[in-house]
């Protein structure tokens, strides 16, 4: 068990006061056996009315509505959690699924639904070829390969062969773009791996959240962490017996020891941490800044600015 505090600030600045449309926030994690919320709060400026809903995947969504214009729009979230992620978990995969290929059971297929389907065009079958190269040298009976080893090798290959870089533009690169460019952001990596494992028949989901880098609290840590200090994205693959297993291609790791899951979706477009609109001139927007800090322990000071509400009190 590790107590972690996540502070996430996003600020938009404009040349002059502008009006704001609704903004959709995906900041609050769901309690689970590996993550328990202890405290969480949200500060928004200008003041906003906030309503809550669950999306189609049961993720917690906050909708902020504004009456006042402003030349700056700020969202600051703080969550405190008990985190139980394992560094080296023992994945208890059902015997029939321990080697690839295998078929999901008839009980699971209806609920896995579109998570097994490809979502992006691959006209020259480039992603197909990339994925299938990992199964061509199967040394098991009938050319089978170890399922977990297959996924770990694919996950590690993205980390080792591609060039990581932060990117703040809207949207996510298509899998073929990531393959052709040989790199991208964590969202690009996650989408690429998700489509690659789907090409082999696995069920996969897109995950958005945060990444804890132990080096921030312990200078002696030598873990090579990429993507800390920002929102993060990775993949879950469904393995019978083990359930939804976390794979972080940005760091070539599996199991979720440093991953703080906020939301899971079928596609990256459904997992934007924050998005909304403003009403003004095309050149009124100046800049967006994002600050994310994940530290061990509880917060030392309250959130600055107006405290809109405690998320735990929001129901």
Residue, then its C-alpha position, 0 to 999 in steps of 0.5 A: x500500500x502506498x499513499x499518493x497525492x496527485x495535483x493536476x492544474x490546467x490553465x487557459x489564457x486569453x487576450x481579453x475576457x471571453x465567455x466559456x461553454x461547458x467543460x467536461x472533466x475526467x479527473x476522478x478515479x473509481x474505487x477498486x481493489x487496487x485503488x482507494x480514494x481517501x480525499x479529493x477536491x476541485x478548484x475552478x476559476x471563474x466560479x462554475x456550476x458542476x454536475x456529475x454523471x457516469x458515462x457509458x463505461x461508468x467513468x465519473x464525469x464532471x460537467x462545469x458550466x460558467x456564467x462569468x467571462x474571464x481572461x483565464x480559466x483554471x482547473x485544479x484537481x487534487x486526489x489522495x489515494x491508497x494505491x495497491x499496484x503490484x510491481x511484479x504480479x502473478x497473472x493467474x491466466x486460465x489454462x486454455x488461454x496461457x498459449x496463443x491463439x485461444x478463443x474467449x469463452x461464449x460467456x465473455x464474448x458478448x460483454x467484451x463487445x467492440x473491445x476486440x474490434x479494430x477501430x482504425x484503417x490499416x489499408x496496407x496491413x502494416x499494423x497487422x504485419x507488425x503484430x503478427x511478427x511476434x507470433x511467427x516464431x512460435x515454439x509451442x505445440x502447433x506453433x503456439x506461443x506463450x500468451x503473456x510472453x507475447x504481450x510483454x514482448x509487444x509492449x516492450x517493443x513499443x518502448x524500445x523501438x519508438x521515440x517518445x515525445x510529449x505532444x499537446x495537440x488535440x487528438x491522437x495519431x492513428x496507429x499507422x502514423x505512429x508506426x510510420x513516424x516511429x514515435x509519438x506520445x503516451x496516447x499514441x503508444x497506447x492506441x498503437x498497442x491497443x490496435x496491434x493486440x486487437x489485430x491478434x484477436x485480444x480484447x483491449x481498452x484505452x486507459x487514461x490517468x496518471x503516472x507515479x515516478x518514485x524518483x521524485x521522492x527518492x533520488x536513488x531510484x533508477x526506474x526509467x520512467x517516461x511520461x511523469x509530470x503529465x496525464x498518462x495513457x496506457x492499455x488494458x488487455x483482457x486475459x481469462x482468469x487474470x482479468x483486465x491486465x495493465x500494459x504501459x508501452x511508454x515504459x515497457x512495463x506491465x502490472x500497474x505498480x506506478x499507474x493511477x487509473x482514472x478512466x477506461x474507454x473503448x477509444x482515446x476520443x472517449x478519454x479526454x481528461x478535459x475539454x470544452x469551448x470558449x466564445x471569442x475571436x479566433x486569435x483570442x486564445x494565448x496558451x494552455x499550461x498543464x502541471x501534474x505532480x504525483x507524490x508519495x504522502x498526503x498533501x501539505x497544504x490546501x488547494x489555492x483559490x476557490x474550492x468549488x466542492x469536494x468530489x467525495x461529497x458530490x455523490 
